[in-house]
Amino acid sequence: MPEVLVLGANGHLGRNLVETLLKKGYSVRAGVRSLLHPLPIWEGRSAEVVQVDILDGASLDQAMYGVEGVFHCAAPTALWAKDARKEIAAPILRGTLEVIEAAHRQGVKKILYTSTCAAIGFHAPKGSVLTEIDWNRETQHPQFKSKVEAELQGGKLAKKYGISFVRVCPPSILGPGFYRSTPSTAPYVGWINGKKIAVPDLAYHVVDVRDLAKSQLHLYEMADVQDRYIVCGPYTGTQEVIDILRRGMPLLKNPILLSSRMLPIAWGLEWIQRQVTGTPRTLTRTLIRECGSATQQLDGSRFLATCEPGWAFTPLETTLWDMVHWIQRSKIH
Ligand SMILES: NC(=O)c1ccc[n+]([C@@H]2O[C@H](COP(=O)([O-])OP(=O)(O)OC[C@H]3O[C@@H](n4cnc5c(N)ncnc54)[C@H](OP(=O)(O)O)[C@@H]3O)[C@@H](O)[C@H]2O)c1
């Protein structure tokens, strides 16, 4: 089997992706930024762990030497940073262009790039759904804006070099297999650990991380150059998620549900908290303006059309319970 490189291999998606690739018999080079962070044991199978920073061309060259393809899922997932340009935008945009440049130098012909459905958009015209032809060009959020640019500029650069650059746009990624939470899993970690949490009352898609890993491998093996795919699981909402979890754990404290009108107040409280305790923020005014009242309905049929009959996304309950058990078993805080 050919050798592939996974960038961001100790992240939520990266860990699951390495697992999926190893199960399919691939030789895997697992690219991690720091060897000091906990390294996963991929269920007894070994991946070659390499240290790589996506902003450092030399380390990318070394990591890519001799591989057939690259799964690029390394990116900051924070929605807020003190210096958003440096800490969020640069690794996403410049990091992706560095990955493509290194792929060109090393003769790698295929990159599977994990973008986000925030690059598709949050608001479909009434009565319709968002598809791969939609682009969130209005966004001012540093993470979403740089994902849009990484897809567009990355696509152009890859085309120039004759590299296949397949873009996958997932919604909120949930499920087991992470050692540090992302903005998508953090509320569950807090909640399961008994903290009183406040969550926005939203409607959204989710995707099980294992489904996403499996679909990335499927697309890697079949997709044409420059394709873009929405890979999204069930459409749900905050209340449904709370109901599912409280059915199995009735002692869980009820979270505070924040309507879109309450979000600016939550932003203000969080701002004060940061001044006092220095805790990182999760809400920004841009985020509230762009996503606060979003009902992001996505059409994932383009991806489904590539799948064998019988392909199905994991039911929401299974995803949530497997994630909860992972948080408890692995003592994630
Ligand atoms: N989580 C979601 O709900 C969600 C939704 C849509 C799209 N996505 C996208 O999916 C991809 C994977 O996200 P995830 O959920 O797996 O997040 P994650 O758990 O935070 O993993 C991100 C990974 O990227 C690595 N990374 C960050 N900056 C890097 C750099 N300069 N060089 C090398 N590695 C770097 C991190 O390494 P360290 O451990 O060293 O920090 C980590 O391994 C990202 O592109 C993200 O934007 C995520």
The ligand as an SDF file (V2000), in Angstrom:
LIG
                    3D

 48 52  0  0  0  0  0  0  0  0999 V2000
  -13.6010   20.7310   14.9320 N   0  0  0  0  0  0  0  0  0  0  0  0
  -14.5820   21.0660   14.1270 C   0  0  0  0  0  0  0  0  0  0  0  0
  -15.7540   21.0680   14.5060 O   0  0  0  0  0  0  0  0  0  0  0  0
  -14.2780   21.4460   12.6910 C   0  0  0  0  0  0  0  0  0  0  0  0
  -15.3390   21.8350   11.8540 C   0  0  0  0  0  0  0  0  0  0  0  0
  -15.0760   22.1340   10.5310 C   0  0  0  0  0  0  0  0  0  0  0  0
  -13.7770   22.0510   10.0440 C   0  0  0  0  0  0  0  0  0  0  0  0
  -12.7620   21.6810   10.8820 N   0  0  0  0  0  0  0  0  0  0  0  0
  -11.4090   21.5790   10.3230 C   0  0  0  0  0  0  0  0  0  0  0  0
  -10.9630   20.2400   10.4660 O   0  0  0  0  0  0  0  0  0  0  0  0
   -9.5330   20.2210   10.5900 C   0  0  0  0  0  0  0  0  0  0  0  0
   -9.1630   19.3640   11.7860 C   0  0  0  0  0  0  0  0  0  0  0  0
   -9.6950   19.9720   12.9540 O   0  0  0  0  0  0  0  0  0  0  0  0
   -9.8370   19.1700   14.3260 P   0  0  0  0  0  0  0  0  0  0  0  0
  -11.2530   19.2120   14.7070 O   0  0  0  0  0  0  0  0  0  0  0  0
   -9.1310   17.8840   14.2270 O   0  0  0  0  0  0  0  0  0  0  0  0
   -9.0520   20.1870   15.2790 O   0  0  0  0  0  0  0  0  0  0  0  0
   -7.8970   19.9230   16.3630 P   0  0  0  0  0  0  0  0  0  0  0  0
   -8.2360   18.7470   17.1830 O   0  0  0  0  0  0  0  0  0  0  0  0
   -7.6750   21.2220   17.0470 O   0  0  0  0  0  0  0  0  0  0  0  0
   -6.6460   19.5580   15.4650 O   0  0  0  0  0  0  0  0  0  0  0  0
   -5.9530   20.5310   14.7400 C   0  0  0  0  0  0  0  0  0  0  0  0
   -4.5750   19.9880   14.4880 C   0  0  0  0  0  0  0  0  0  0  0  0
   -3.8500   20.9550   13.7160 O   0  0  0  0  0  0  0  0  0  0  0  0
   -2.5370   21.0380   14.2650 C   0  0  0  0  0  0  0  0  0  0  0  0
   -1.8870   22.3180   13.9470 N   0  0  0  0  0  0  0  0  0  0  0  0
   -2.3250   23.5630   14.2030 C   0  0  0  0  0  0  0  0  0  0  0  0
   -1.4300   24.4550   13.7520 N   0  0  0  0  0  0  0  0  0  0  0  0
   -0.3970   23.7500   13.2040 C   0  0  0  0  0  0  0  0  0  0  0  0
    0.8430   24.0830   12.5850 C   0  0  0  0  0  0  0  0  0  0  0  0
    1.2330   25.3710   12.4390 N   0  0  0  0  0  0  0  0  0  0  0  0
    1.6380   23.0810   12.1390 N   0  0  0  0  0  0  0  0  0  0  0  0
    1.2900   21.7930   12.2930 C   0  0  0  0  0  0  0  0  0  0  0  0
    0.1440   21.4070   12.8910 N   0  0  0  0  0  0  0  0  0  0  0  0
   -0.6860   22.3860   13.3470 C   0  0  0  0  0  0  0  0  0  0  0  0
   -2.7450   20.8600   15.7570 C   0  0  0  0  0  0  0  0  0  0  0  0
   -1.5170   20.5080   16.3440 O   0  0  0  0  0  0  0  0  0  0  0  0
   -1.1960   20.8220   17.8880 P   0  0  0  0  0  0  0  0  0  0  0  0
   -1.8040   19.6650   18.6420 O   0  0  0  0  0  0  0  0  0  0  0  0
    0.2750   20.8670   17.9490 O   0  0  0  0  0  0  0  0  0  0  0  0
   -1.8370   22.1480   18.2100 O   0  0  0  0  0  0  0  0  0  0  0  0
   -3.7670   19.7250   15.7630 C   0  0  0  0  0  0  0  0  0  0  0  0
   -3.1240   18.4820   15.6320 O   0  0  0  0  0  0  0  0  0  0  0  0
   -9.0910   21.6730   10.6840 C   0  0  0  0  0  0  0  0  0  0  0  0
   -8.6840   22.1050    9.4290 O   0  0  0  0  0  0  0  0  0  0  0  0
  -10.3750   22.4020   11.0710 C   0  0  0  0  0  0  0  0  0  0  0  0
  -10.3980   23.7480   10.6220 O   0  0  0  0  0  0  0  0  0  0  0  0
  -12.9860   21.3760   12.1880 C   0  0  0  0  0  0  0  0  0  0  0  0
  1  2  1  0
  2  3  2  0
  2  4  1  0
  4  5  1  0
  4 48  2  0
  5  6  2  0
  6  7  1  0
  7  8  2  0
  8  9  1  0
  8 48  1  0
  9 10  1  0
  9 46  1  0
 10 11  1  0
 11 12  1  0
 11 44  1  0
 12 13  1  0
 13 14  1  0
 14 15  2  0
 14 16  1  0
 14 17  1  0
 17 18  1  0
 18 19  2  0
 18 20  1  0
 18 21  1  0
 21 22  1  0
 22 23  1  0
 23 24  1  0
 23 42  1  0
 24 25  1  0
 25 26  1  0
 25 36  1  0
 26 27  1  0
 26 35  1  0
 27 28  2  0
 28 29  1  0
 29 30  1  0
 29 35  2  0
 30 31  1  0
 30 32  2  0
 32 33  1  0
 33 34  2  0
 34 35  1  0
 36 37  1  0
 36 42  1  0
 37 38  1  0
 38 39  2  0
 38 40  1  0
 38 41  1  0
 42 43  1  0
 44 45  1  0
 44 46  1  0
 46 47  1  0
M  CHG  2   8   1  16  -1
M  END
$$$$
